[in-house]
Amino acid sequence: MNAMNKVLVVGGGIGGLCAAIALRRKGISVDLVELKSEWTVYGVGIIQQSNVVREMSRLGLLDAYLEAAYAFEDVAINTTEGQQLVRIPGQRLAGPQYPANVGISRRALHKVLSETTLELGATVRLGTSVESLEQDDNGVDVLLTDGTRARYDLVVGADGLYSKVREMLFGNQYLPRFTGQSVWRYNFPRLPQIDHLANFQGPAGNAGLVPLSDDLMYMFTTSHEPGNPWMPHDCLAAEMRKRLQDMGGLIGELREQIVDNDEVVYKPLEAVFVDEPWYRGRVLIIGDAAHATTPHLGQGAGMAIEDALVLSEELTGEGDLPQQLARFMARRFERCKYIAEKSLLAGEKEMARDRDFDRIGLVKEMLAVTAQPI
Ligand SMILES: Cc1cc2nc3c(=O)[nH]c(=O)nc-3n(C[C@H](O)[C@H](O)[C@H](O)COP(=O)(O)OP(=O)(O)OC[C@H]3O[C@@H](n4cnc5c(N)ncnc54)[C@H](O)[C@@H]3O)c2cc1C
């Protein structure tokens, strides 16, 4: 078997932290470098579906994770006027005693993941990145931006959409592209009826409400933004209300409470998908660095987390590194490609206002696909 003793993880987001945790649990030494000198994330939430709850259990994180999250079962799709089209029951993939799905604030998730990473003994350097990588058959010589030099058995680029490691491996072959849509998000006090993921779809657009804690939920809505216009900060609340102006029901009622520009989180959607393999020799990319897609299926972070877990399993499995990484690709490529493509498709159908598109069918299919063991 190949000796995998020391790994450098580049990027301390969801994928990089989960990789650090998974590798440390297998006894592999981990250094992690994160570009941001303050290790913070923005303050809205994220949906994590049953496959992610299952993988959090396999990462040994489930109790702390559930403590920080809002557990829920079902996913409902309603018309924007409030008529329920379908209510899809949750799948308890982590075991009958655990919830099917969770909503969690990004900050709460980051706290659980970063604290666990440090507790497990990974070395974390903030405000630092990779300056250069030079590899031979037996290792990778790394120069960090703080001047540190070290040699690693493997470098894992988990440095997101604008990955520097991806550029080091593939040059300009893969560049993020704007998909044509943006997402607007806003936190509200949680309403008692939002004890599940509530999607609202209609001719005027799509929106959703996600519970994050007993006291908090967030609203998201997607909009078509041809040309990716710049949104001035002092117009954000008014612009978000404008995107929701034709929606009635609960979304219409909540719309009027969107008044604080500082609380609007606006994000143009960008995507990139790297063809297999996602590695060259001893340098690999995972998560958004390899397969960033739109949030229409709520699975981007889920795929990054799965990447991390599968990597740790394969690196401690049979064979040499090329065989281990080939098995990693075999377990990850089609699954991530499916999520990437179907998420983009859902966005394209929204932009085309295609009323015949079977979104409910796609959500059900995605839940069945992601429920499959990796
Ligand atoms: C609007 C929106 C909503 C979403 N909602 C969901 C959802 O509900 N559910 C879900 O599963 N997914 C969701 N996603 C997707 C999810 O956020 C991403 O897939 C996930 O964050 C990817 O994790 P990552 O660790 O690969 O990348 P990131 O989270 O981007 O982390 C990358 C990290 O690397 C650091 N970094 C960058 N460059 C360097 C460098 N050169 N050196 C060192 N460090 C570097 C960054 O600072 C960052 O900390 C959503 C995405 C968007 C845009």
The ligand as an SDF file (V2000), in Angstrom:
LIG
                    3D

 53 58  0  0  0  0  0  0  0  0999 V2000
  -26.4600   31.2100   -3.5470 C   0  0  0  0  0  0  0  0  0  0  0  0
  -25.9200   29.8560   -3.1750 C   0  0  0  0  0  0  0  0  0  0  0  0
  -26.6630   29.0060   -2.3590 C   0  0  0  0  0  0  0  0  0  0  0  0
  -26.2000   27.7350   -2.0500 C   0  0  0  0  0  0  0  0  0  0  0  0
  -26.9730   26.9140   -1.2930 N   0  0  0  0  0  0  0  0  0  0  0  0
  -26.5510   25.6480   -1.0690 C   0  0  0  0  0  0  0  0  0  0  0  0
  -27.3630   24.7580   -0.3030 C   0  0  0  0  0  0  0  0  0  0  0  0
  -28.4370   25.1180    0.1770 O   0  0  0  0  0  0  0  0  0  0  0  0
  -26.9090   23.4870   -0.1140 N   0  0  0  0  0  0  0  0  0  0  0  0
  -25.7120   23.0490   -0.6150 C   0  0  0  0  0  0  0  0  0  0  0  0
  -25.3350   21.8870   -0.4080 O   0  0  0  0  0  0  0  0  0  0  0  0
  -24.9330   23.8930   -1.3430 N   0  0  0  0  0  0  0  0  0  0  0  0
  -25.3140   25.1580   -1.5630 C   0  0  0  0  0  0  0  0  0  0  0  0
  -24.5260   26.0090   -2.2850 N   0  0  0  0  0  0  0  0  0  0  0  0
  -23.2200   25.5370   -2.7890 C   0  0  0  0  0  0  0  0  0  0  0  0
  -22.1650   25.5720   -1.7080 C   0  0  0  0  0  0  0  0  0  0  0  0
  -22.0890   26.8500   -1.0890 O   0  0  0  0  0  0  0  0  0  0  0  0
  -20.7960   25.2390   -2.3210 C   0  0  0  0  0  0  0  0  0  0  0  0
  -20.9150   24.1230   -3.1630 O   0  0  0  0  0  0  0  0  0  0  0  0
  -19.7980   24.9300   -1.2210 C   0  0  0  0  0  0  0  0  0  0  0  0
  -19.5780   26.0800   -0.4350 O   0  0  0  0  0  0  0  0  0  0  0  0
  -18.4810   24.4440   -1.8300 C   0  0  0  0  0  0  0  0  0  0  0  0
  -17.5310   24.2650   -0.8200 O   0  0  0  0  0  0  0  0  0  0  0  0
  -15.9860   24.3790   -1.1460 P   0  0  0  0  0  0  0  0  0  0  0  0
  -15.2910   24.1470    0.1510 O   0  0  0  0  0  0  0  0  0  0  0  0
  -15.6450   23.5310   -2.3110 O   0  0  0  0  0  0  0  0  0  0  0  0
  -15.7550   25.8790   -1.6120 O   0  0  0  0  0  0  0  0  0  0  0  0
  -15.9290   27.2200   -0.7720 P   0  0  0  0  0  0  0  0  0  0  0  0
  -17.0370   27.0870    0.2000 O   0  0  0  0  0  0  0  0  0  0  0  0
  -15.9640   28.3190   -1.7680 O   0  0  0  0  0  0  0  0  0  0  0  0
  -14.5860   27.3370    0.0720 O   0  0  0  0  0  0  0  0  0  0  0  0
  -13.3590   27.6350   -0.5330 C   0  0  0  0  0  0  0  0  0  0  0  0
  -12.4230   28.1670    0.5340 C   0  0  0  0  0  0  0  0  0  0  0  0
  -11.1340   28.3170   -0.0290 O   0  0  0  0  0  0  0  0  0  0  0  0
  -10.6240   29.6010    0.3040 C   0  0  0  0  0  0  0  0  0  0  0  0
   -9.6950   29.9900   -0.7680 N   0  0  0  0  0  0  0  0  0  0  0  0
  -10.0080   30.4960   -1.9880 C   0  0  0  0  0  0  0  0  0  0  0  0
   -8.8740   30.6820   -2.7050 N   0  0  0  0  0  0  0  0  0  0  0  0
   -7.8490   30.2650   -1.9290 C   0  0  0  0  0  0  0  0  0  0  0  0
   -6.4480   30.1940   -2.1090 C   0  0  0  0  0  0  0  0  0  0  0  0
   -5.8790   30.5780   -3.2540 N   0  0  0  0  0  0  0  0  0  0  0  0
   -5.6970   29.7140   -1.0920 N   0  0  0  0  0  0  0  0  0  0  0  0
   -6.2580   29.3090    0.0790 C   0  0  0  0  0  0  0  0  0  0  0  0
   -7.5770   29.3550    0.2930 N   0  0  0  0  0  0  0  0  0  0  0  0
   -8.3690   29.8200   -0.6920 C   0  0  0  0  0  0  0  0  0  0  0  0
  -11.8430   30.4950    0.4080 C   0  0  0  0  0  0  0  0  0  0  0  0
  -11.5810   31.6390    1.1840 O   0  0  0  0  0  0  0  0  0  0  0  0
  -12.8350   29.5370    1.0700 C   0  0  0  0  0  0  0  0  0  0  0  0
  -12.7250   29.5480    2.4740 O   0  0  0  0  0  0  0  0  0  0  0  0
  -24.9660   27.2960   -2.5850 C   0  0  0  0  0  0  0  0  0  0  0  0
  -24.2040   28.1360   -3.3840 C   0  0  0  0  0  0  0  0  0  0  0  0
  -24.6730   29.4030   -3.6810 C   0  0  0  0  0  0  0  0  0  0  0  0
  -23.8510   30.2870   -4.5740 C   0  0  0  0  0  0  0  0  0  0  0  0
  1  2  1  0
  2  3  1  0
  2 52  2  0
  3  4  2  0
  4  5  1  0
  4 50  1  0
  5  6  2  0
  6  7  1  0
  6 13  1  0
  7  8  2  0
  7  9  1  0
  9 10  1  0
 10 11  2  0
 10 12  1  0
 12 13  2  0
 13 14  1  0
 14 15  1  0
 14 50  1  0
 15 16  1  0
 16 17  1  0
 16 18  1  0
 18 19  1  0
 18 20  1  0
 20 21  1  0
 20 22  1  0
 22 23  1  0
 23 24  1  0
 24 25  2  0
 24 26  1  0
 24 27  1  0
 27 28  1  0
 28 29  2  0
 28 30  1  0
 28 31  1  0
 31 32  1  0
 32 33  1  0
 33 34  1  0
 33 48  1  0
 34 35  1  0
 35 36  1  0
 35 46  1  0
 36 37  1  0
 36 45  1  0
 37 38  2  0
 38 39  1  0
 39 40  1  0
 39 45  2  0
 40 41  1  0
 40 42  2  0
 42 43  1  0
 43 44  2  0
 44 45  1  0
 46 47  1  0
 46 48  1  0
 48 49  1  0
 50 51  2  0
 51 52  1  0
 52 53  1  0
M  END
$$$$
